[in-house]
Amino acid sequence: MEAPKPKNLLSKLKDGLDDKEEQMQILGTFVRLGVVVWAGFIITLNYVELPVIKKGSSGDITFVASVFTGALATFGLNTSNSRGKDKTPPVNCPMVKKKEE
């Protein structure tokens, strides 16, 4: 009698999810996660100097950074600074000049 072949990850996932829409959601999540990892790796390579890779002229990573930000936004993460200019400093801040009365 022949032993059953071991299933790979994709076939296990396909068997576990009967609904085609659920399969597409999981695949979409993996693709978005892959884009985040790829863009983060490229951005990190721009700032880290490795002895194996000779760093030439610093390239423009604006596109990769925007892809990274967009992919993070699909997961509900925001990379912008939440501090606004209209925010008042704390009352006990020593850098704030007190108005003379």
Contact map, one row per residue, 1 for C-alpha under 8 A:
11100000000000000000000000000000000000000000000000000000000000000000000000000000000000000000000000000
11110000000000000000000000000000000000000000000000000000000000000000000000000000000000000000000000000
11111000000000000000000000000000000000000000000000000000000000000000000000000000000000000000000000000
01111100000000000000000000000000000000000000000000000000000000000000000000000000000000000000000000000
00111110000000000000000000000000000000000000000000000000000000000000000000000000000000000000000000000
00011111000000000000000000000000000000000000000000000000000000000000000000000000000000000000000000000
00001111101100000000000000000000000000000000000000000000000000000000000000000000000000000000000000000
00000111111100000000000000000000000000000000000000000000000000000000000000000000000000000000000000000
00000011111110000000000000000000000000000000000000000000000000000000000000000000000000000000000000000
00000001111111000000000000000000000000000000000000000000000000000000000000000000000000000000000000000
00000011111111100000000000000000000000000000000000000000000000000000000000000000000000000000000000000
00000011111111110000000000000000000000000000000000000000000000000000000000000000000000000000000000000
00000000111111111000001000000000000000000000000000000000000000000000000000000000000000000000000000000
00000000011111111100001000000000000000000000000000000000000000000000000000000000000000000000000000000
00000000001111111100000000000000000000000000000000000000000000000000000000000000000000000000000000000
00000000000111111100000000000000000000000000000000000000000000000000000000000000000000000000000000000
00000000000011111111011000000000000000000000000000000000000000000000000000000000000000000000000000000
00000000000001111111011000000000000000000000000000000000000000000000000000000000000000000000000000000
00000000000000001111111000000000000000000000000000000000000000000000000000000000000000000000000000000
00000000000000001111111100000000000000000000000000000000000000000000000000000000000000000000000000000
00000000000000000011111110000000000000000000000000000000000000000000000000000000000000000000000000000
00000000000000001111111111000000000000000000000000000000000000000000000000000000000000000000000000000
00000000000011001111111111100000000000000000000000000000000000000000000000000000000000000000000000000
00000000000000000001111111110000000000000000000000000000000000000000000000000000000000000000000000000
00000000000000000000111111111000000000000000000000000000000000000000000000000000000000000000000000000
00000000000000000000011111111100000000000000000000000000000000000000000000000000000000000000000000000
00000000000000000000001111111110000000000000000000000000000000000000000000000000000000000000000000000
00000000000000000000000111111111000000000000000000000000000000000000000000000000000000000000000000000
00000000000000000000000011111111100000000000000000000000000000000000000000000000000000000000000000000
00000000000000000000000001111111110000000000000000000000000000000000000000000000000000000000000000000
00000000000000000000000000111111111000000000000000000000000000000000000000000000000000000000000000000
00000000000000000000000000011111111100000000000000000000000000000000001001000000000000000000000000000
00000000000000000000000000001111111110000000000000000000000000000000001000000000000000000000000000000
00000000000000000000000000000111111111000000000000000000000000000000000000000000000000000000000000000
00000000000000000000000000000011111111100000000000000000000000000011001000000000000000000000000000000
00000000000000000000000000000001111111110000000000000000000000000001001100000000000000000000000000000
00000000000000000000000000000000111111111000000000000000000000000000000000000000000000000000000000000
00000000000000000000000000000000011111111100000000000000000000000000000000000000000000000000000000000
00000000000000000000000000000000001111111110000000000000000000011011000000000000000000000000000000000
00000000000000000000000000000000000111111111000000000000000000000001000000000000000000000000000000000
00000000000000000000000000000000000011111111100000000000000000000000000000000000000000000000000000000
00000000000000000000000000000000000001111111110000000000000000010000000000000000000000000000000000000
00000000000000000000000000000000000000111111111000000000000010011000000000000000000000000000000000000
00000000000000000000000000000000000000011111111100000000000000000000000000000000000000000000000000000
00000000000000000000000000000000000000001111111110000000000000000000000000000000000000000000000000000
00000000000000000000000000000000000000000111111110000000011010000000000000000000000000000000000000000
00000000000000000000000000000000000000000011111110000000000000000000000000000000000000000000000000000
00000000000000000000000000000000000000000001111111000000000000000000000000000000000000000000000000000
00000000000000000000000000000000000000000000111111101110000000000000000000000000000000000000000000000
00000000000000000000000000000000000000000000000111111100000000000000000000000000000000000000000000000
00000000000000000000000000000000000000000000000011111100000000000000000000000000000000000000000000000
00000000000000000000000000000000000000000000000001111100000000000000000000000000000000000000000000000
00000000000000000000000000000000000000000000000011111110000000000000000000000000000000000000000000000
00000000000000000000000000000000000000000000000011111111000000000000000000000000000000000000000000000
00000000000000000000000000000000000000000000000010001111110000000000000000000000000000000000000000000
00000000000000000000000000000000000000000000000000000111110000000000000000000000000000000000000000000
00000000000000000000000000000000000000000000000000000011111000000000000000000000000000000000000000000
00000000000000000000000000000000000000000000010000000011111100000000000000000000000000000000000000000
00000000000000000000000000000000000000000000010000000000111110000000000000000000000000000000000000000
00000000000000000000000000000000000000000000000000000000011111100000000000000000000000000000000000000
00000000000000000000000000000000000000000010010000000000001111111000000000000000000000000000000000000
00000000000000000000000000000000000000000000000000000000000111111100000000000000000000000000000000000
00000000000000000000000000000000000000000000000000000000000111111110000000000000000000000000000000000
00000000000000000000000000000000000000100110000000000000000011111111000000000000000000000000000000000
00000000000000000000000000000000000000100010000000000000000011111111100000000000000000000000000000000
00000000000000000000000000000000000000000000000000000000000001111111110000000000000000000000000000000
00000000000000000000000000000000001000100000000000000000000000111111111000000000000000000000000000000
00000000000000000000000000000000001100110000000000000000000000011111111100000000000000000000000000000
00000000000000000000000000000000000000000000000000000000000000001111111110000110000000000000000000000
00000000000000000000000000000000000000000000000000000000000000000111111111000000000000000000000000000
00000000000000000000000000000001101100000000000000000000000000000011111111100000000000000000000000000
00000000000000000000000000000000000100000000000000000000000000000001111111111110000000000000000000000
00000000000000000000000000000000000000000000000000000000000000000000111111111100000000000000000000000
00000000000000000000000000000001000000000000000000000000000000000000011111111000000000000000000000000
00000000000000000000000000000000000000000000000000000000000000000000001111111000000000000000000000000
00000000000000000000000000000000000000000000000000000000000000000000000111111100000000000000000000000
00000000000000000000000000000000000000000000000000000000000000000000000111111110000000000000000000000
00000000000000000000000000000000000000000000000000000000000000000000100110011111000000000000000000000
00000000000000000000000000000000000000000000000000000000000000000000100100001111100000000000000000000
00000000000000000000000000000000000000000000000000000000000000000000000000000111110000000000000000000
00000000000000000000000000000000000000000000000000000000000000000000000000000011111100000000000000000
00000000000000000000000000000000000000000000000000000000000000000000000000000001111100000000000000000
00000000000000000000000000000000000000000000000000000000000000000000000000000000111110100000000000000
00000000000000000000000000000000000000000000000000000000000000000000000000000000111111100000000000000
00000000000000000000000000000000000000000000000000000000000000000000000000000000001111100000000000000
00000000000000000000000000000000000000000000000000000000000000000000000000000000000111110000000000000
00000000000000000000000000000000000000000000000000000000000000000000000000000000001111111000000000000
00000000000000000000000000000000000000000000000000000000000000000000000000000000000001111100000000000
00000000000000000000000000000000000000000000000000000000000000000000000000000000000000111110100100000
00000000000000000000000000000000000000000000000000000000000000000000000000000000000000011111100000000
00000000000000000000000000000000000000000000000000000000000000000000000000000000000000001111100000000
00000000000000000000000000000000000000000000000000000000000000000000000000000000000000000111110000000
00000000000000000000000000000000000000000000000000000000000000000000000000000000000000001111111100000
00000000000000000000000000000000000000000000000000000000000000000000000000000000000000000001111110000
00000000000000000000000000000000000000000000000000000000000000000000000000000000000000000000111110000
00000000000000000000000000000000000000000000000000000000000000000000000000000000000000001000111111000
00000000000000000000000000000000000000000000000000000000000000000000000000000000000000000000011111100
00000000000000000000000000000000000000000000000000000000000000000000000000000000000000000000000111110
00000000000000000000000000000000000000000000000000000000000000000000000000000000000000000000000011111
00000000000000000000000000000000000000000000000000000000000000000000000000000000000000000000000001111
00000000000000000000000000000000000000000000000000000000000000000000000000000000000000000000000000111
